[in-house]
Amino acid sequence: MTALPFPFPVVTWDDQEVVLIDQTLLPERLTWRRCGSVTSLCLAIGELAVRGAPAIGVAAGFGLALSWRLAMEKESHITGILARFQKDREQLSATRPTAVNLFWALDRLGSLAEQLVAHGKTADEIAIDLLVEAQAVLDEDVAMCRSLGMHGQQLLPDFATVLTHCNAGGLATGGYGTAVGVVFAAKESGKTISVFADETRPLLQGSRLTAWELQNQGIEVTVICDSAAASIMSQGKVDAVITGADRIAANGDVANKIGTYPLAVLANRHGVPFYVAAPGSTFDAATKTGDDIAIELRDPHEVHEFHGGRATPEGVGAWNPAFDVTPNDLISAIITEHGVVRPPYRENLAKVWK
Amino acid sequence: MTALPFPFPVVTWDDQEVVLIDQTLLPERLTWRRCGSVTSLCLAIGELAVRGAPAIGVAAGFGLALSWRLAMEKESHITGILARFQKDREQLSATRPTAVNLFWALDRLGSLAEQLVAHGKTADEIAIDLLVEAQAVLDEDVAMCRSLGMHGQQLLPDFATVLTHCNAGGLATGGYGTAVGVVFAAKESGKTISVFADETRPLLQGSRLTAWELQNQGIEVTVICDSAAASIMSQGKVDAVITGADRIAANGDVANKIGTYPLAVLANRHGVPFYVAAPGSTFDAATKTGDDIAIELRDPHEVHEFHGGRATPEGVGAWNPAFDVTPNDLISAIITEHGVVRPPYRENLAKVWK
């Protein structure tokens, strides 16, 4: 396996196209998916060829830069270009209606375009500014993840074994990762690090994506069934559990991929530190506690089926929550782009994420 | 779906053949596998068409009854019949070298045949006695499971939701089950009962087998990913967790399917009683504590693959322990064929399983 450049080129701009690592084909094949139109990019987002809120945000940014350029080929007046651009913006916003970073990136580039038009910039000038802005969305994400990773890696010993869940990795972000970013940062800092990756049923992001990206960067990784994490901890083989977060409430309760909460309980029992690695975009000060977080129930077919086969009998139900909530008292620290935050979280998170 | 007779006809004798429910084809198809020779029965055991130590024991018993009858067709003298019978016994013993009940059943029928020969019984008389003995192995297993189930169901409220792991069910035994047998006994006792079945990675015995047999008997069952059990418990929806046991140490530590120990930790945290249902054959007085139980590591391919697809990248390792050990202090009670045993287990288990 050839190591890719790192941070991973998860979403990049090349020769007037948005280029993605097609994550639906990993880990079997590393394939580049080139999107030369906004429609093809929307399709790629919808099919989860690119997934993870930060990565989707980056893709959306480049998508709007692309939109402007394509519109310039079809329209001679700036109002016509802007109208096409706004239509593409709507199309992009409909791809993943719950991805916060998607709307954030669309607003950022959308507002910029509107301002530049209002200020009388030419279409050519705006095309350049939008591409620079899209690249900035990517670069800022990488810088933020690297900062988070560098803060987080200080928590690890020189020879460390980390257990992680799902894929809070380079593939979910601009290329560096959050929870897995801490692992990459530890390696960059000269530490010797190995990882146990929960396979993470039902969609197996751990086996498919986390294992792939760690292997790609030459970091030793061992996949385990989610139910084997307790045994590994009881054998004293885990120095730290690190997961990502989908949403962090004001009091530090964390909603993350189903299976995170039991890991926290088990880490607590075995005296293993349990860390959550997440940037400010996941913090929701308006959500007081984890009890206020609605848990998305996903299609039971994700539990029933896998690789085209059916595991459960026809007619049997399945309960398939996407997330669970880990109460703040089980979390040893929250690793952010501004540093490592310790309890009490209500006060200390508000300080770093104003 | 047509309800089968209950206890399930997992292994039966019919018209000079051993007839099995082919568990490799569940839950997609309910198919009967007829074994008219010892070789075909050995093949069925090897392919896991019949699995679960008690069910294998029953199959082995009928296999030796069959062996004697087939040998009678080929040999005119009793020494020739016995020689063929002993050869078949060896063939059967090589199928699943770690299944305790297999050897126990082979010894039981093998010794009986030797004694009857020594006492001058005719081949015809011995053929009948062996079939009666094989049927007794089955009937005793069913009676034992029913007794265990009836003791266990007293622990459940009239409207109960049980969470179980793997398949300690009718299909693993002579047809009634141990952990799932408690559920069947509760239903027989007029209780209203529903079940959450952990899918039980990597081999999915929960989704494939436990869900199938509960559905077949009209008991409401919902499959969950193993990692969702914590969420279900935290919502207060589980009245009891009941699992089987592969081996119970003298102090009450329990080795069982990987994923049992974390369930016990989580049940403990949520104030949900955690019960182990197991017959005396699982008790190993010579094993002092769970620390003395060697954990079988199984083929990593079980984690890598599923339904012919591959989840992990080539070259990535997987750690695949078959069992974990639940310490006795997390176990609310052990449900046995002689009654419900409470701590202290060292004293109280020794009383019921002398």
Interface residues (C-beta under 8 A of the other chain):
Chain A: M1 L26 P27 E28 F196 D198 E199 T200 R201 P202 L204 S207 R208 A211 W212 Q215 V221 T222 V223 I224 C225 D226 S227 A228 A229 A230 S231 I232 S234 I258 G259 Y261 P262 V265 L266 R269 I295 V303 H304 F306 H307 G308 G309 R310 A311 T312 P313 E314 G315 V316 G317 A318 W319 N320 P321 D324
Chain B: M1 L26 P27 E28 F196 D198 E199 T200 R201 P202 L204 S207 R208 A211 W212 Q215 V221 T222 V223 I224 C225 D226 S227 A228 A229 A230 S231 I232 S234 I258 G259 Y261 P262 V265 L266 R269 I295 V303 H304 F306 H307 G308 G309 R310 A311 T312 P313 E314 G315 V316 G317 A318 W319 N320 P321 D324
